[in-house]
Amino acid sequence: MNKINIASLRKSLKLRQKDFGEKIGIKQAYLSEIESGKKPLTEELYNNIIEVFGMDKVSEYFINTDNSDIIAKSRRFVHLVRG
C-alpha cells in the first residue's frame, strides 16, 4: 500500500479534520493520530480516500512510491469499485 500525505491532501481540499474524517468514515481524533504518525493509514481508509476524492487528486500526495505500482493498484481498485 502507498503512503499518502493526508494532512497536505486535506489542507488542499480546504477541509477541517472533522469534515475530512466524516467523508472517509472516521472521527477527527483518529485522523489527527494518522496525520501525526501515531496510527497507520489502513488499506480500507486508503481505499476510502481514493474513492471519495478521486485518484487524480490523491495521487498528488503519494509519498516515496513507485508510480507504476501506484497506477496499477489504483486502477484495479477503481475498476472494482465502479464495476
Residue pairs with C-beta under 8 A, 6 or more apart in sequence:
1 41
1 43
1 46
1 73
2 46
2 62
2 63
2 65
2 69
2 70
2 73
3 41
3 62
3 63
3 64
3 65
4 41
4 46
4 49
4 58
4 61
4 62
4 63
5 61
5 62
5 63
6 20
6 31
6 34
6 35
6 41
6 49
6 61
7 35
8 61
9 49
9 53
9 57
9 58
9 60
9 61
10 17
10 20
10 31
10 35
12 57
12 60
12 61
13 20
13 53
13 57
15 23
16 28
17 28
17 31
17 32
17 35
18 28
20 31
21 27
21 28
21 30
21 31
23 52
23 53
24 31
24 45
24 48
24 49
24 52
25 45
25 48
26 45
30 39
33 39
34 40
34 41
34 45
47 77
47 81
49 58
50 58
50 74
50 77
50 78
51 77
51 81
55 74
55 78
59 70
59 74
62 70
